[in-house]
Amino acid sequence: MSDIWRKPMLKGTIAVASDKSITHRAIMFSSLAQGQSIISNPLMGDDNISTCKAFQAMGVDVQLVHNAIIINSPGVDGLREAEDVLDFGNSGTTTRLMLGILSGLPLFSVITGDQYLRKRPMMRVIDPLRQMGARIDGRDGGRLLPASVRGGDLQGITYHSPVASAQVKSALVLAGIFARGTTVVSEPEISRDHTERMLPFYGVGVKVEGKTVSVTGGQRFEPRNMEVPGDISSAAFFLVAASVVPGSQVTLSNVGINPTRTGVLDILQQMGADIRLENQRLVCGEPVCDIVITHAPLEAAHIFGEMVPRLIDEIPALAVAMCFARGKSIVKDAKELRVKETDRIVTTLANLKALGVEVEEYEDGFAVTGNPDFQLPSGVTLDSYGDHRIGMSAYLFSLLQRNIIVDGMECVSVSFPNFQKFLAQLQRGGDQ
């Protein structure tokens, strides 16, 4: 057997990075509620810090302590205009959700981000917000950051989103809380529903009917203590790693298994992965469990249609599993990948091509021809392209070939600062 398969197997139990999406929302909702809220087990990545800094600039007392964020807020009526530009770094979630919030507040704000965020399209959020009465301007007619927002005086609308996007849906629902009347948002497929689950926990009523969410304006947020589960998107890298490294068995504790996010589990199981869900429970309205995954031979997967919104962020990691699966895996209906931190179709395939993997690029996806006996070449340098999910996906190949290097891994800090540390721990067979 080749040296490629004699790398240390992965063994042990870890708690993956806390859920980035839930942490963002917990910071926002707590900052909009008058009083004290405590967020336990938050993600302290760069993106979430950007959300904290935005509210600090608007007069909210945000304290980062060991494994918690303590927020003391004056409430919506006590928020003030930021004295400087709000810099959201690399965080698309912060930007799009804050566009909804800032549009509803009677404040003037200017927002920007890093070189990658300034290239990401914002019109999918700005256009419907303008229909509600938001006064937003920016580069290229408002399509790109920097942008200015003069908020307040919104009217609820009924909006049929052309894309299934939790960021679009959440931005409009949050704006609708500050608008006159009722705001109704429907989408072609159900996107992740953290906003709809968490708003009632913070005292804001929403109505969910299939693919449609509605909210009535004039409601108030109430302070709450929130516990954040582990991030299924971060867990995906370890699920894939244990699937492709022979002899591995890994337990991921306290992982959120929101049904709008668990497509990665469904696809891996369809591919033949040995996955067990243990100790299932509800935490602050979110389903949580421990996931046990054991190495098993994989078969090709087809990802398309309504499955895509449930695993859009996990597709780069799944592409790694596809390389070692028998047959041709196909991803379709995933054009949304092209407007993430990078064009994730292009960047994912660039790294696979560098390794000699047979791939095909489509407008809305790609194909990967896998081989269970695929032997990785030595001395290859892959690239993160400044995208945390591309970097972590590429790094998985180094588990199987010691002479694979990934440039730009510092970008991983936006969502999983301890990623490499935890992988090394599992390689040692340690237990956290």
DRENTIMAR-601511 format. One record per residue (C-alpha): residue in three letters; x, y, z. Coordinates in Angstrom, 3 decimals. Example, Ala and Ser with C-alpha at 12.3 -4.5 7.8 and 13.67 -1.06 7.14 Angstrom:
<sekes>
+-----+----------+----------+----------+
! res !        x !        y !        z !
+-----+----------+----------+----------+
! ala !   12.300 !   -4.500 !    7.800 !
! ser !   13.670 !   -1.060 !    7.140 !
+-----+----------+----------+----------+
</sekes>
This chain:
<sekes>
+-----+----------+----------+----------+
! res !        x !        y !        z !
+-----+----------+----------+----------+
! met !    0.000 !    0.000 !    0.000 !
! ser !    1.263 !    3.485 !   -0.857 !
! asp !    2.724 !    5.849 !    1.740 !
! ile !   -0.230 !    8.141 !    1.067 !
! trp !   -2.445 !    5.819 !    3.087 !
! arg !   -0.055 !    5.464 !    6.026 !
! lys !   -0.618 !    8.942 !    7.376 !
! pro !   -1.817 !    8.926 !   11.006 !
! met !   -5.468 !    8.023 !   11.316 !
! leu !   -7.767 !   10.530 !   13.010 !
! lys !   -9.003 !    9.512 !   16.447 !
! gly !  -10.646 !   11.369 !   19.303 !
! thr !  -13.338 !   13.806 !   20.340 !
! ile !  -13.385 !   17.540 !   19.684 !
! ala !  -15.834 !   20.420 !   19.975 !
! val !  -15.722 !   22.178 !   16.614 !
! ala !  -15.882 !   25.951 !   16.231 !
! ser !  -19.131 !   27.491 !   17.401 !
! asp !  -21.737 !   28.374 !   14.814 !
! lys !  -20.795 !   31.565 !   13.005 !
! ser !  -24.291 !   32.277 !   11.653 !
! ile !  -25.951 !   31.872 !   15.045 !
! thr !  -23.264 !   33.961 !   16.770 !
! his !  -23.811 !   36.814 !   14.299 !
! arg !  -27.542 !   36.821 !   14.969 !
! ala !  -27.147 !   36.501 !   18.726 !
! ile !  -24.885 !   39.584 !   18.796 !
! met !  -27.299 !   41.551 !   16.620 !
! phe !  -30.500 !   40.589 !   18.422 !
! ser !  -28.939 !   41.090 !   21.871 !
! ser !  -27.678 !   44.524 !   20.820 !
! leu !  -31.172 !   45.518 !   19.664 !
! ala !  -32.700 !   44.507 !   23.026 !
! gln !  -32.628 !   46.896 !   25.979 !
! gly !  -30.772 !   45.335 !   28.890 !
! gln !  -28.178 !   42.627 !   29.394 !
! ser !  -27.783 !   39.490 !   27.296 !
! ile !  -25.081 !   36.843 !   27.672 !
! ile !  -23.997 !   34.755 !   24.691 !
! ser !  -22.297 !   31.543 !   25.826 !
! asn !  -19.895 !   29.577 !   23.625 !
! pro !  -19.827 !   32.183 !   20.813 !
! leu !  -17.470 !   32.041 !   17.870 !
! met !  -14.736 !   34.625 !   18.393 !
! gly !  -13.646 !   34.629 !   14.753 !
! asp !  -12.831 !   37.763 !   12.777 !
! asp !  -16.276 !   37.925 !   11.130 !
! asn !  -18.134 !   37.880 !   14.436 !
! ile !  -15.748 !   40.432 !   15.914 !
! ser !  -16.728 !   42.714 !   13.013 !
! thr !  -20.361 !   42.449 !   14.123 !
! cys !  -19.398 !   43.238 !   17.732 !
! lys !  -17.401 !   46.309 !   16.674 !
! ala !  -20.297 !   47.646 !   14.610 !
! phe !  -22.598 !   47.748 !   17.614 !
! gln !  -19.872 !   49.070 !   19.889 !
! ala !  -19.546 !   51.981 !   17.460 !
! met !  -23.286 !   52.591 !   17.863 !
! gly !  -23.159 !   52.797 !   21.656 !
! val !  -23.602 !   49.189 !   22.793 !
! asp !  -21.394 !   47.896 !   25.611 !
! val !  -19.950 !   44.642 !   24.237 !
! gln !  -17.497 !   42.757 !   26.445 !
! leu !  -15.593 !   39.732 !   25.162 !
! val !  -14.780 !   37.459 !   28.085 !
! his !  -13.664 !   33.837 !   28.307 !
! asn !  -16.106 !   31.789 !   26.201 !
! ala !  -18.841 !   34.437 !   26.404 !
! ile !  -19.959 !   37.792 !   25.065 !
! ile !  -21.721 !   40.058 !   27.555 !
! ile !  -23.893 !   42.702 !   25.915 !
! asn !  -25.440 !   45.637 !   27.753 !
! ser !  -27.517 !   47.605 !   25.289 !
! pro !  -29.548 !   50.806 !   25.542 !
! gly !  -31.955 !   49.188 !   23.084 !
! val !  -33.041 !   50.409 !   19.667 !
! asp !  -34.005 !   53.884 !   20.887 !
! gly !  -30.616 !   54.385 !   22.526 !
! leu !  -28.434 !   53.476 !   19.540 !
! arg !  -26.417 !   56.335 !   18.080 !
! glu !  -24.847 !   57.085 !   14.740 !
! ala !  -21.340 !   55.706 !   14.409 !
! glu !  -18.747 !   58.477 !   14.249 !
! asp !  -16.698 !   56.635 !   11.642 !
! val !  -17.124 !   54.174 !    8.797 !
! leu !  -18.306 !   50.731 !    9.885 !
! asp !  -15.753 !   48.235 !    8.565 !
! phe !  -17.191 !   44.721 !    8.284 !
! gly !  -13.916 !   43.107 !    7.242 !
! asn !  -14.569 !   39.944 !    5.247 !
! ser !  -18.043 !   39.254 !    6.621 !
! gly !  -20.822 !   39.026 !    4.061 !
! thr !  -23.314 !   37.971 !    6.736 !
! thr !  -22.561 !   41.046 !    8.853 !
! thr !  -22.911 !   43.301 !    5.816 !
! arg !  -26.181 !   41.986 !    4.436 !
! leu !  -27.965 !   41.568 !    7.763 !
! met !  -26.734 !   44.946 !    8.995 !
! leu !  -28.006 !   46.549 !    5.786 !
! gly !  -31.465 !   45.388 !    6.856 !
! ile !  -31.055 !   46.628 !   10.427 !
! leu !  -29.472 !   49.965 !    9.492 !
! ser !  -32.187 !   50.589 !    6.901 !
! gly !  -34.766 !   50.397 !    9.678 !
! leu !  -33.003 !   52.652 !   12.181 !
! pro !  -33.233 !   56.488 !   11.995 !
! leu !  -29.465 !   56.777 !   11.666 !
! phe !  -26.891 !   57.587 !    8.977 !
! ser !  -24.211 !   54.964 !    8.408 !
! val !  -21.361 !   54.324 !    6.005 !
! ile !  -20.185 !   50.720 !    5.604 !
! thr !  -17.246 !   49.044 !    3.903 !
! gly !  -15.141 !   45.892 !    4.063 !
! asp !  -11.885 !   44.328 !    2.965 !
! gln !  -10.742 !   43.881 !   -0.639 !
! tyr !  -12.770 !   40.681 !   -1.012 !
! leu !  -15.988 !   41.981 !    0.523 !
! arg !  -15.846 !   45.094 !   -1.671 !
! lys !  -16.114 !   42.799 !   -4.707 !
! arg !  -19.197 !   40.918 !   -3.487 !
! pro !  -22.601 !   41.894 !   -4.954 !
! met !  -25.010 !   43.624 !   -2.575 !
! met !  -27.850 !   44.503 !   -4.939 !
! arg !  -29.782 !   41.327 !   -4.118 !
! val !  -30.325 !   42.864 !   -0.660 !
! ile !  -30.248 !   46.563 !   -1.512 !
! asp !  -32.868 !   46.388 !   -4.278 !
! pro !  -35.703 !   44.996 !   -2.087 !
! leu !  -34.642 !   47.262 !    0.796 !
! arg !  -35.011 !   50.224 !   -1.542 !
! gln !  -38.487 !   48.941 !   -2.397 !
! met !  -39.245 !   49.247 !    1.334 !
! gly !  -38.071 !   52.864 !    1.242 !
! ala !  -34.453 !   52.473 !    2.317 !
! arg !  -32.086 !   55.197 !    1.119 !
! ile !  -28.912 !   53.315 !    0.208 !
! asp !  -26.169 !   54.395 !   -2.152 !
! gly !  -22.796 !   52.962 !   -3.033 !
! arg !  -20.376 !   52.101 !   -5.795 !
! asp !  -21.821 !   50.989 !   -9.121 !
! gly !  -25.292 !   52.216 !   -8.224 !
! gly !  -25.180 !   50.541 !   -4.843 !
! arg !  -24.096 !   47.116 !   -6.087 !
! leu !  -20.729 !   47.289 !   -4.327 !
! leu !  -19.294 !   48.601 !   -1.061 !
! pro !  -18.559 !   51.147 !    0.289 !
! ala !  -22.196 !   52.146 !    0.771 !
! ser !  -24.139 !   54.725 !    2.735 !
! val !  -27.436 !   54.102 !    4.517 !
! arg !  -29.858 !   56.722 !    5.794 !
! gly !  -32.347 !   54.596 !    7.673 !
! gly !  -35.896 !   54.860 !    8.946 !
! asp !  -39.374 !   55.341 !    7.475 !
! leu !  -39.758 !   51.885 !    5.917 !
! gln !  -42.927 !   50.268 !    4.592 !
! gly !  -43.441 !   46.512 !    4.630 !
! ile !  -43.528 !   44.753 !    1.255 !
! thr !  -44.197 !   41.323 !   -0.195 !
! tyr !  -41.037 !   40.113 !   -1.884 !
! his !  -40.464 !   36.971 !   -3.939 !
! ser !  -36.721 !   36.382 !   -3.807 !
! pro !  -35.243 !   34.946 !   -7.016 !
! val !  -32.600 !   33.111 !   -4.943 !
! ala !  -32.740 !   30.951 !   -1.839 !
! ser !  -30.570 !   33.065 !    0.448 !
! ala !  -30.732 !   33.263 !    4.230 !
! gln !  -28.897 !   36.586 !    4.067 !
! val !  -31.491 !   38.147 !    1.762 !
! lys !  -34.385 !   36.710 !    3.747 !
! ser !  -32.912 !   37.762 !    7.091 !
! ala !  -32.077 !   41.291 !    5.930 !
! leu !  -35.661 !   41.904 !    4.812 !
! val !  -37.201 !   40.310 !    7.900 !
! leu !  -34.991 !   42.434 !   10.168 !
! ala !  -35.865 !   45.577 !    8.214 !
! gly !  -39.521 !   44.555 !    8.451 !
! ile !  -39.384 !   44.605 !   12.249 !
! phe !  -38.795 !   48.380 !   12.007 !
! ala !  -41.227 !   48.973 !    9.117 !
! arg !  -44.899 !   49.911 !    8.985 !
! gly !  -47.212 !   47.006 !    8.257 !
! thr !  -46.198 !   43.467 !    7.411 !
! thr !  -43.192 !   42.262 !    5.440 !
! val !  -43.523 !   38.953 !    3.584 !
! val !  -40.538 !   37.158 !    2.037 !
! ser !  -40.769 !   33.996 !   -0.049 !
! glu !  -37.944 !   32.095 !   -1.728 !
! pro !  -37.702 !   29.292 !   -4.311 !
! glu !  -36.269 !   26.832 !   -1.776 !
! ile !  -36.022 !   27.006 !    2.006 !
! ser !  -32.688 !   28.525 !    3.054 !
! arg !  -31.202 !   28.235 !    6.550 !
! asp !  -33.745 !   29.385 !    9.112 !
! his !  -31.716 !   30.564 !   12.123 !
! thr !  -33.337 !   34.012 !   11.987 !
! glu !  -36.868 !   32.594 !   12.101 !
! arg !  -35.962 !   30.260 !   14.964 !
! met !  -34.111 !   32.862 !   17.026 !
! leu !  -36.417 !   35.869 !   16.711 !
! pro !  -39.214 !   34.308 !   18.848 !
! phe !  -36.549 !   33.395 !   21.431 !
! tyr !  -35.764 !   37.152 !   21.582 !
! gly !  -39.450 !   38.065 !   21.836 !
! val !  -40.163 !   38.900 !   18.184 !
! gly !  -42.993 !   36.978 !   16.547 !
! val !  -42.614 !   35.653 !   13.002 !
! lys !  -44.895 !   33.526 !   10.863 !
! val !  -43.447 !   30.701 !    8.784 !
! glu !  -45.490 !   28.923 !    6.133 !
! gly !  -43.443 !   26.645 !    3.902 !
! lys !  -41.077 !   28.810 !    1.866 !
! thr !  -42.605 !   32.081 !    3.133 !
! val !  -41.718 !   34.109 !    6.231 !
! ser !  -43.620 !   37.179 !    7.440 !
! val !  -43.121 !   39.675 !   10.246 !
! thr !  -45.176 !   42.614 !   11.503 !
! gly !  -43.395 !   45.857 !   12.274 !
! gly !  -43.267 !   47.647 !   15.606 !
! gln !  -42.111 !   44.695 !   17.716 !
! arg !  -39.411 !   44.934 !   20.370 !
! phe !  -36.442 !   42.689 !   21.077 !
! glu !  -36.070 !   41.336 !   24.598 !
! pro !  -32.710 !   40.498 !   26.232 !
! arg !  -31.884 !   36.811 !   26.440 !
! asn !  -29.066 !   34.462 !   27.397 !
! met !  -28.090 !   32.430 !   24.346 !
! glu !  -25.960 !   29.292 !   24.044 !
! val !  -24.344 !   28.787 !   20.647 !
! pro !  -23.906 !   25.212 !   19.344 !
! gly !  -21.045 !   23.957 !   17.207 !
! asp !  -21.090 !   24.905 !   13.523 !
! ile !  -22.098 !   22.157 !   11.091 !
! ser !  -20.146 !   24.043 !    8.396 !
! ser !  -16.976 !   23.767 !   10.487 !
! ala !  -17.809 !   20.157 !   11.365 !
! ala !  -17.947 !   19.357 !    7.639 !
! phe !  -14.159 !   19.474 !    7.290 !
! phe !  -13.701 !   16.880 !   10.038 !
! leu !  -16.523 !   14.742 !    8.668 !
! val !  -14.793 !   14.662 !    5.293 !
! ala !  -11.355 !   14.128 !    6.855 !
! ala !  -12.510 !   11.102 !    8.838 !
! ser !  -14.268 !    9.768 !    5.735 !
! val !  -11.148 !    9.794 !    3.561 !
! val !   -8.375 !    8.909 !    6.051 !
! pro !   -8.423 !    5.105 !    6.584 !
! gly !   -8.824 !    3.856 !   10.127 !
! ser !  -10.331 !    7.098 !   11.411 !
! gln !  -13.097 !    7.480 !   13.955 !
! val !  -13.964 !   10.953 !   15.207 !
! thr !  -16.648 !   12.294 !   17.548 !
! leu !  -17.754 !   15.912 !   17.121 !
! ser !  -19.588 !   17.098 !   20.217 !
! asn !  -22.377 !   19.663 !   20.556 !
! val !  -22.931 !   20.263 !   16.819 !
! gly !  -25.996 !   22.123 !   15.559 !
! ile !  -28.111 !   19.959 !   13.248 !
! asn !  -30.638 !   22.515 !   12.072 !
! pro !  -32.481 !   20.683 !    9.235 !
! thr !  -31.829 !   23.596 !    6.852 !
! arg !  -28.070 !   23.028 !    7.344 !
! thr !  -27.646 !   19.237 !    7.434 !
! gly !  -27.365 !   18.546 !    3.712 !
! val !  -23.698 !   17.674 !    4.236 !
! leu !  -24.709 !   14.775 !    6.504 !
! asp !  -27.271 !   13.539 !    3.989 !
! ile !  -24.818 !   13.621 !    1.083 !
! leu !  -21.996 !   11.933 !    2.995 !
! gln !  -24.370 !    9.197 !    4.116 !
! gln !  -25.542 !    8.763 !    0.515 !
! met !  -21.872 !    8.409 !   -0.433 !
! gly !  -21.525 !    5.582 !    2.086 !
! ala !  -20.046 !    7.428 !    5.066 !
! asp !  -20.596 !    5.770 !    8.451 !
! ile !  -22.277 !    8.531 !   10.515 !
! arg !  -24.173 !    8.262 !   13.809 !
! leu !  -26.076 !   11.039 !   15.591 !
! glu !  -26.033 !   10.668 !   19.372 !
! asn !  -27.436 !   12.624 !   22.344 !
! gln !  -29.881 !   14.641 !   20.229 !
! arg !  -31.425 !   17.603 !   22.067 !
! leu !  -32.742 !   21.181 !   21.718 !
! val !  -30.652 !   24.169 !   22.878 !
! cys !  -32.263 !   27.638 !   22.689 !
! gly !  -34.530 !   26.452 !   19.896 !
! glu !  -31.765 !   24.837 !   17.824 !
! pro !  -31.393 !   21.022 !   17.476 !
! val !  -27.975 !   19.800 !   18.668 !
! cys !  -26.232 !   16.418 !   18.881 !
! asp !  -22.890 !   14.606 !   18.961 !
! ile !  -21.774 !   13.224 !   15.584 !
! val !  -19.660 !   10.068 !   15.328 !
! ile !  -18.066 !    9.354 !   11.937 !
! thr !  -16.000 !    6.309 !   11.008 !
! his !  -14.001 !    5.828 !    7.816 !
! ala !  -15.805 !    3.879 !    5.088 !
! pro !  -15.461 !    3.507 !    1.296 !
! leu !  -17.232 !    6.290 !   -0.596 !
! glu !  -19.275 !    6.354 !   -3.791 !
! ala !  -19.925 !    9.321 !   -6.094 !
! ala !  -22.613 !   11.876 !   -5.217 !
! his !  -25.021 !   14.034 !   -7.200 !
! ile !  -25.920 !   17.379 !   -5.600 !
! phe !  -28.680 !   19.489 !   -7.169 !
! gly !  -32.034 !   21.215 !   -6.664 !
! glu !  -33.485 !   21.819 !   -3.222 !
! met !  -30.510 !   20.087 !   -1.583 !
! val !  -28.121 !   22.916 !   -2.580 !
! pro !  -29.243 !   25.639 !   -0.105 !
! arg !  -28.837 !   23.092 !    2.726 !
! leu !  -25.120 !   22.596 !    2.027 !
! ile !  -23.928 !   25.501 !   -0.116 !
! asp !  -21.051 !   26.358 !    2.249 !
! glu !  -19.982 !   22.729 !    2.565 !
! ile !  -19.549 !   22.017 !   -1.157 !
! pro !  -15.781 !   22.839 !   -1.196 !
! ala !  -15.220 !   20.295 !    1.579 !
! leu !  -17.437 !   17.720 !   -0.130 !
! ala !  -15.347 !   18.181 !   -3.274 !
! val !  -12.426 !   16.695 !   -1.313 !
! ala !  -14.485 !   13.603 !   -0.484 !
! met !  -15.468 !   13.325 !   -4.153 !
! cys !  -11.803 !   12.935 !   -5.125 !
! phe !  -11.649 !    9.649 !   -3.178 !
! ala !  -15.154 !    8.397 !   -4.071 !
! arg !  -15.729 !    5.789 !   -6.754 !
! gly !  -17.252 !    7.323 !   -9.882 !
! lys !  -18.192 !   10.755 !  -11.179 !
! ser !  -19.711 !   13.220 !   -8.702 !
! ile !  -21.758 !   16.114 !  -10.080 !
! val !  -22.789 !   19.425 !   -8.507 !
! lys !  -25.511 !   21.446 !  -10.283 !
! asp !  -27.839 !   24.373 !   -9.421 !
! ala !  -25.058 !   25.888 !   -7.300 !
! lys !  -24.376 !   29.160 !   -9.128 !
! glu !  -24.503 !   30.837 !   -5.707 !
! leu !  -20.962 !   29.496 !   -5.199 !
! arg !  -19.712 !   32.121 !   -7.634 !
! val !  -20.641 !   35.040 !   -5.327 !
! lys !  -19.136 !   33.833 !   -2.059 !
! glu !  -15.837 !   35.115 !   -0.597 !
! thr !  -14.358 !   33.874 !   -3.873 !
! asp !  -15.855 !   32.232 !   -6.931 !
! arg !  -15.832 !   28.877 !   -5.162 !
! ile !  -16.390 !   26.920 !   -8.351 !
! val !  -13.219 !   28.388 !   -9.844 !
! thr !  -11.092 !   28.218 !   -6.683 !
! thr !  -12.196 !   24.701 !   -5.708 !
! leu !  -11.434 !   23.339 !   -9.164 !
! ala !   -8.112 !   25.201 !   -9.391 !
! asn !   -6.811 !   23.307 !   -6.368 !
! leu !   -8.162 !   19.967 !   -7.597 !
! lys !   -6.560 !   20.487 !  -11.011 !
! ala !   -3.226 !   21.244 !   -9.313 !
! leu !   -3.451 !   17.781 !   -7.738 !
! gly !   -4.215 !   16.097 !  -11.038 !
! val !   -7.899 !   15.418 !  -10.328 !
! glu !  -10.150 !   15.088 !  -13.391 !
! val !  -12.755 !   17.860 !  -13.167 !
! glu !  -15.302 !   19.650 !  -15.355 !
! glu !  -16.610 !   23.169 !  -14.783 !
! tyr !  -20.240 !   24.130 !  -15.396 !
! glu !  -21.888 !   27.522 !  -15.139 !
! asp !  -23.747 !   26.384 !  -12.026 !
! gly !  -21.436 !   23.715 !  -10.652 !
! phe !  -18.833 !   21.127 !  -11.526 !
! ala !  -18.005 !   17.438 !  -11.810 !
! val !  -15.241 !   15.455 !  -10.123 !
! thr !  -14.145 !   12.003 !  -11.258 !
! gly !  -12.980 !   10.221 !   -8.135 !
! asn !  -10.894 !    7.156 !   -7.386 !
! pro !  -10.703 !    5.352 !   -4.005 !
! asp !   -7.044 !    4.579 !   -4.780 !
! phe !   -6.175 !    8.139 !   -5.807 !
! gln !   -2.564 !    8.892 !   -4.870 !
! leu !   -1.810 !   12.546 !   -4.268 !
! pro !    1.300 !   13.989 !   -5.890 !
! ser !    4.119 !   15.255 !   -3.703 !
! gly !    5.434 !   18.805 !   -3.608 !
! val !    2.238 !   20.595 !   -4.649 !
! thr !    1.338 !   24.034 !   -3.297 !
! leu !   -2.372 !   24.819 !   -3.089 !
! asp !   -3.967 !   28.219 !   -2.441 !
! ser !   -6.648 !   29.440 !   -0.049 !
! tyr !   -7.330 !   32.406 !   -2.353 !
! gly !   -8.100 !   34.358 !    0.827 !
! asp !  -11.251 !   32.246 !    1.372 !
! his !  -11.473 !   30.371 !    4.677 !
! arg !  -13.539 !   27.477 !    3.318 !
! ile !  -11.280 !   26.988 !    0.313 !
! gly !   -8.222 !   27.066 !    2.589 !
! met !   -9.597 !   24.503 !    5.050 !
! ser !  -10.768 !   22.223 !    2.231 !
! ala !   -7.345 !   22.318 !    0.567 !
! tyr !   -5.611 !   21.645 !    3.881 !
! leu !   -7.385 !   18.279 !    4.183 !
! phe !   -5.198 !   16.917 !    1.397 !
! ser !   -2.135 !   17.455 !    3.588 !
! leu !   -3.493 !   14.748 !    5.913 !
! leu !   -2.766 !   12.258 !    3.146 !
! gln !    0.412 !   13.692 !    1.666 !
! arg !    2.893 !   15.448 !    3.917 !
! asn !    4.432 !   17.442 !    1.074 !
! ile !    1.284 !   19.356 !    0.176 !
! ile !    1.360 !   22.996 !    1.305 !
! val !   -1.513 !   25.482 !    1.403 !
! asp !   -0.700 !   29.173 !    1.057 !
! gly !   -2.726 !   31.817 !    2.894 !
! met !   -4.127 !   29.735 !    5.753 !
! glu !   -4.325 !   32.840 !    7.954 !
! cys !   -7.734 !   33.543 !    6.373 !
! val !   -9.134 !   30.585 !    8.363 !
! ser !   -9.306 !   32.877 !   11.406 !
! val !  -12.586 !   34.369 !   10.187 !
! ser !  -14.492 !   31.210 !   11.098 !
! phe !  -12.223 !   28.614 !   12.730 !
! pro !   -9.042 !   29.967 !   14.377 !
! asn !   -8.158 !   26.543 !   15.889 !
! phe !   -8.759 !   24.460 !   12.763 !
! gln !   -5.190 !   23.226 !   12.261 !
! lys !   -4.694 !   22.704 !   15.989 !
! phe !   -7.736 !   20.426 !   16.211 !
! leu !   -6.693 !   18.393 !   13.178 !
! ala !   -3.244 !   17.883 !   14.692 !
! gln !   -4.894 !   16.801 !   17.942 !
! leu !   -6.949 !   14.165 !   16.135 !
! gln !   -3.851 !   12.956 !   14.292 !
! arg !   -2.212 !   12.389 !   17.661 !
! gly !   -5.274 !   10.465 !   18.764 !
! gly !   -5.732 !   12.965 !   21.592 !
! asp !   -8.998 !   13.787 !   23.259 !
! gln !  -10.074 !   17.306 !   24.180 !
+-----+----------+----------+----------+
</sekes>
